Amino acid sequence: KGDILDDYSKTQGVWILTRNKQFYETNNERECADKCEAERNFTCRAFLFTRKKLQCLTLAENAKMTVTFTSTDTVLYEKRIYLMQCKRGIGTDYRGTEAKTQRGIPCQKWAEKIPHKPNYTPEKHPNAGLEENYCRNPDADESGPWCYTTDPAMRFDYCDIPGCEDWVTHTGEGPMGECMQCNGEDYRGELSRTESGLECQHWDVQEPHMHGFILKHYPEKDLKMNYCRNPDGELRPWCFTTNPNKRWEYCNIPRCTTPPPVSGLDSQCLSGRGEDYRGRKAITESGNACQHWNMQFPHKHGWIPDRYPCKGLEENYCRNPDGMKKPWCYTTNSSIRWEYCTIPPCDKTEQGIADTPVQAPQTEECYRGKGQSYRGTTSVTVSGKKCQAWSSMSPHMHIKTPDRFPDADLRDNYCRNPDGDSSPWCFTTDPNTIWEYCNIKRCDDHTQQSAPNASPGMMEQNIGLTTLTTSGNSWL
């Protein structure tokens, strides 16, 4: 049967609000999964496991059905069968939440007797998933899931549930690009469903989820229709979903069987931002040795070579996997998380253009008042974390984008204060830390101001992706 946890979708750092739950003390997630499978007080759709307290909560609801919150030490496991919105075969195991017929008539609850007295009830068929008024197939009807209707003139009708085979992209490498190379940054296929079967939200609309991925700001990312894309360097293509309770999710796109096309010789010098630099420089501009990309000491990070096969994350060489202004690396100095590297330019004229964001120190590297007028180039937080670019949604998705705050000068990953907080701040590139204040002093101070504890807009945590994930694209 395999690992019991294979039947669950795992999300780090999430708590969900639910009415029906049971508390248990277990030693690990697998024991908690056993409790969920054996639950008799309600249908267990998910469970929460808290590592520090070894506390297990079995839940009657999952993230598709209720509200989610951030909870650092908690892991949410959701049964995959209850996340699927498609049917396998004739749909006898369909446990989705569709509750209207193919003609649009609302379904009658299985436990009710009006307007139709049912032959199939939860009591007679306890294993058929006859909950609420959801479409089901308790009698293995060849035509698929159905329900009793609320129309007195129509006893029952079938439901329009798509087949799961229609939701998964082709495994072949056809002309529509239905497979991906590398992390799918160049995927241009037409898949528009997530891996759990949710329909993708159109990129040019802001409902149910507001976002900063506007076509005019990402003209080269092909943000057409509601197709799955990877505009921000995530692990693989994704999309915002049409489910208000699930901000975003990855798409199930197979990796191409052929190797990625060679785009030319790997650069040994700095061209543009150096994203194609594949030289062997392994020292930062201040002389610190670079940390190996496949190591997590002294600094933990998410740029793991196996996850990003086309980023050139070899040895401890300077690289630019995330589109920063030039190649960089984590350092072997435990007190300095990362630094840029000095790479010789391929062309001085080209380099001069490429480095235009690096302004001469004509702006003060200190801030006045709350720092809303600060226009310096500091991009490090008080704890030494690297700032995330404002136009990027990885690892944290947010609404503090250049197009929504045109007067805040949200360039590159420079510290700013677009929302009137107490001092300049930024989102961080650490997947476990959404934001921090920046390492900038007041112009009238001689010592570094300590960072307050107040959040620059608590709404950011609530808008964050419930997948949150942990791979890198978290908000999500």
PyMOL commands that set and color helices and strands:
alter all, ss='L'
color gray80, all
select helices_A, chain A and resi 4-7+29-38+80-83+164-167+215-217+219-221+348-354+459-463
alter helices_A, ss='H'
color red, helices_A
select strands_A, chain A and resi 8-16+21-25+46-50+55-59+68-79+146-148+156-158+238-240+248-250+328-330+338-340+425-427+435-437
alter strands_A, ss='S'
color yellow, strands_A
deselect
rebuild
show_as cartoon
